[in-house]
Amino acid sequence: MVQRVKITDAAAAVIDTLKKEHGELMFHQSGGCCDGSSPMCFEKGELMINETDIWLGTIHECDFYMSHDQFEYWKHTQLTVDIVKGRGASFSLEIPMGIRFIIKSRIYNDQEAKELTPVHSGEII
């Protein structure tokens, strides 16, 4: 099966640091007007997930969600969570560290598109 969302080693190291302070974490790929389109990291359960959210999988033992509307735009792409220096304008947990999570994406090839991991709608994992 082809993963829908992946993570770089650098981003995984940041998650390890955040877990030491905050415990279990979760991600939501935002698409809001205030924070642009960025992966946001929260303490697990801090963000309420509902039937309008899609579970795409896990990255470094963290559930990763996206709104259904945004998923419709990105369902043909594999997402990779990475980090960059610079302070983002969001409520994501890494912001005080002077970095922010970002998404890199690429379109699946025909074979990969046939082997995608399933998504789950409206489930809290």
TORTOR-627402 format. One record per residue (C-alpha): residue in one letter; y, z, x negated; residue number from 1. Coordinates in steps of 0.1 Angstrom, whole numbers, plus 2048, in hexadecimal, padded with zeros to 3 digits. Example, Ala and Ser with C-alpha at 12.3 -4.5 7.8 and 13.67 -1.06 7.14 Angstrom:
REM residues 2
<atom "A" <7D3 84E 785> 1>
<atom "S" <7F5 847 777> 2>
REM end
This chain:
REM residues 125
<atom "M" <800 800 800> 1>
<atom "V" <823 7F8 7F5> 2>
<atom "Q" <83B 815 7F5> 3>
<atom "R" <85B 810 809> 4>
<atom "V" <86F 829 7F4> 5>
<atom "K" <86C 832 7D0> 6>
<atom "I" <87E 848 7B6> 7>
<atom "T" <889 845 792> 8>
<atom "D" <87F 85F 778> 9>
<atom "A" <8A4 869 775> 10>
<atom "A" <8A7 86F 79A> 11>
<atom "A" <887 883 79A> 12>
<atom "A" <894 89A 77F> 13>
<atom "V" <8B3 8A1 794> 14>
<atom "I" <89C 8A9 7B2> 15>
<atom "D" <889 8C2 79C> 16>
<atom "T" <8AA 8D3 793> 17>
<atom "L" <8B5 8D4 7B8> 18>
<atom "K" <893 8E2 7C3> 19>
<atom "K" <897 900 7AC> 20>
<atom "E" <8B7 909 7BE> 21>
<atom "H" <8B1 8FD 7E1> 22>
<atom "G" <88B 8FC 7E7> 23>
<atom "E" <87C 8DF 7FA> 24>
<atom "L" <892 8C1 7FE> 25>
<atom "M" <894 8A2 815> 26>
<atom "F" <8A8 882 813> 27>
<atom "H" <8BA 86D 82E> 28>
<atom "Q" <8C7 84B 826> 29>
<atom "S" <8E9 84D 837> 30>
<atom "G" <8FC 830 845> 31>
<atom "G" <91A 843 852> 32>
<atom "C" <93F 83B 84F> 33>
<atom "C" <948 859 83A> 34>
<atom "D" <92E 857 81E> 35>
<atom "G" <927 832 81D> 36>
<atom "S" <902 82A 819> 37>
<atom "S" <8F3 843 802> 38>
<atom "P" <8D3 858 800> 39>
<atom "M" <8DC 87B 808> 40>
<atom "C" <8C8 899 7FD> 41>
<atom "F" <8C6 8B8 812> 42>
<atom "E" <8B1 8D8 813> 43>
<atom "K" <893 8D0 828> 44>
<atom "G" <89B 8D6 84D> 45>
<atom "E" <8C1 8D7 847> 46>
<atom "L" <8C6 8B5 857> 47>
<atom "M" <8B8 8B1 87A> 48>
<atom "I" <8A1 894 87D> 49>
<atom "N" <89B 884 89F> 50>
<atom "E" <88C 865 8B0> 51>
<atom "T" <8A8 84F 8A1> 52>
<atom "D" <89C 856 87E> 53>
<atom "I" <880 844 86B> 54>
<atom "W" <86A 855 851> 55>
<atom "L" <865 83D 834> 56>
<atom "G" <84F 852 81E> 57>
<atom "T" <854 86C 802> 58>
<atom "I" <865 86B 7E1> 59>
<atom "H" <85C 887 7C8> 60>
<atom "E" <84D 89C 7E4> 61>
<atom "C" <86C 898 7FA> 62>
<atom "D" <86B 887 81C> 63>
<atom "F" <882 869 81F> 64>
<atom "Y" <892 85E 840> 65>
<atom "M" <8A9 843 84C> 66>
<atom "S" <8BA 83C 86E> 67>
<atom "H" <8A7 823 883> 68>
<atom "D" <8C6 80C 884> 69>
<atom "Q" <8CA 80B 85F> 70>
<atom "F" <8A4 806 85A> 71>
<atom "E" <8A7 7E6 86E> 72>
<atom "Y" <8BE 7D9 854> 73>
<atom "W" <8AA 7E5 836> 74>
<atom "K" <886 7E2 842> 75>
<atom "H" <880 7C4 82B> 76>
<atom "T" <88B 7D7 80C> 77>
<atom "Q" <87B 7F0 7F5> 78>
<atom "L" <893 80C 7ED> 79>
<atom "T" <894 81F 7CB> 80>
<atom "V" <8A8 83F 7C9> 81>
<atom "D" <8BB 843 7A8> 82>
<atom "I" <8D9 856 79C> 83>
<atom "V" <8FB 84D 78D> 84>
<atom "K" <916 862 77E> 85>
<atom "G" <934 869 794> 86>
<atom "R" <93B 87E 7B2> 87>
<atom "G" <932 870 7D3> 88>
<atom "A" <944 878 7F4> 89>
<atom "S" <928 888 807> 90>
<atom "F" <916 8A8 80F> 91>
<atom "S" <8F8 8A0 7F9> 92>
<atom "L" <8EB 8BC 7E3> 93>
<atom "E" <8F0 8AA 7C2> 94>
<atom "I" <915 8A4 7C6> 95>
<atom "P" <920 8C5 7B3> 96>
<atom "M" <90C 8B9 795> 97>
<atom "G" <924 89C 790> 98>
<atom "I" <90A 881 799> 99>
<atom "R" <8FF 871 7B9> 100>
<atom "F" <8E0 860 7C6> 101>
<atom "I" <8E1 83B 7CC> 102>
<atom "I" <8CA 821 7DA> 103>
<atom "K" <8BE 802 7C9> 104>
<atom "S" <8AC 7E9 7DE> 105>
<atom "R" <898 7CA 7DC> 106>
<atom "I" <888 7B3 7F5> 107>
<atom "Y" <862 7B5 7F9> 108>
<atom "N" <84F 796 7EF> 109>
<atom "D" <837 787 80A> 110>
<atom "Q" <818 799 7FD> 111>
<atom "E" <82A 7BB 7FB> 112>
<atom "A" <838 7B6 81F> 113>
<atom "K" <814 7B5 82B> 114>
<atom "E" <80B 7D6 819> 115>
<atom "L" <827 7ED 822> 116>
<atom "T" <821 812 829> 117>
<atom "P" <826 81A 84E> 118>
<atom "V" <846 82B 85A> 119>
<atom "H" <848 846 875> 120>
<atom "S" <863 848 88F> 121>
<atom "G" <872 869 89B> 122>
<atom "E" <85A 87F 888> 123>
<atom "I" <863 89D 874> 124>
<atom "I" <84A 89E 857> 125>
REM end
